[in-house]
Amino acid sequence: MSGVVQVTVTAGDEEEARRLGLLAVERRLVACAQVSGPITSTFRWRGEVTSAVEWLCVMKTTTELVEPLVGALREAHGYEVPEIVAVPVTGGDADYLAWVRAETGPGKPG
């Protein structure tokens, strides 16, 4: 196991997705945030099937920082119930994974 986690969050527009990514990087909760979109999401909300255009923010962090990251994203997000999903990274380039670990957490050089 790498100790690295990929967290995704959707947002209602590009500006919010970028703002969430910037917030997470500035607070050293993630090493990297990538915004892509627009995407179309189809989901059930309050008993109705609906679709919405959204933007996706993909972030890389460590296992230890997932909980504070989720808290920060929930606090800053405009949705009542934001989609925030964390998936463990089970492999990848060793140098990249080391970089993610080195760039996250309090007290790290900036």
Residue pairs with C-beta under 8 A, 6 or more apart in sequence:
1 88
1 90
2 88
2 89
2 90
2 91
2 92
2 97
3 62
3 63
3 97
3 101
4 60
4 61
4 62
4 63
4 88
4 89
4 92
4 97
4 100
4 101
5 60
5 61
5 62
5 63
5 66
5 86
5 87
5 88
5 89
6 58
6 59
6 60
6 86
6 87
6 89
7 30
7 58
7 59
7 60
7 61
7 66
7 69
7 70
7 73
7 84
7 85
7 86
7 87
8 56
8 57
8 58
8 59
8 83
8 84
8 85
8 87
9 17
9 20
9 56
9 57
9 59
9 73
9 77
9 82
9 83
9 84
9 85
10 17
10 39
10 41
10 54
10 55
10 56
10 57
10 82
10 83
11 17
11 20
11 54
11 55
11 56
11 57
11 77
11 78
11 79
11 82
12 52
12 54
12 55
12 78
12 79
13 55
14 35
14 37
14 38
14 55
16 55
16 77
16 78
17 35
17 37
17 55
17 56
17 57
18 35
18 57
19 76
20 33
20 57
20 73
20 76
20 77
21 30
21 33
21 34
21 35
21 57
21 59
22 33
23 72
23 76
24 30
24 33
24 59
24 61
24 69
24 72
24 73
25 31
25 32
25 33
27 72
28 103
28 104
28 105
28 106
28 108
28 110
29 59
29 61
29 65
29 68
29 69
29 72
29 104
30 59
30 60
30 61
30 65
30 69
30 104
31 60
31 61
31 99
31 100
31 101
31 102
31 103
31 104
32 59
32 60
32 100
32 103
33 57
33 58
33 59
34 57
34 58
34 59
35 55
35 56
35 57
36 55
36 56
36 58
37 53
37 54
37 55
37 56
38 53
38 54
38 55
39 53
39 54
39 55
39 56
40 51
40 52
40 53
40 54
41 51
41 52
41 53
41 54
42 49
42 50
42 51
43 49
43 50
43 51
43 52
44 50
59 69
60 89
60 100
61 69
61 100
61 104
62 100
62 101
62 104
62 105
63 88
64 105
65 104
65 105
66 86
70 84
70 86
73 82
73 84
74 82
74 84
77 84
89 97
102 108
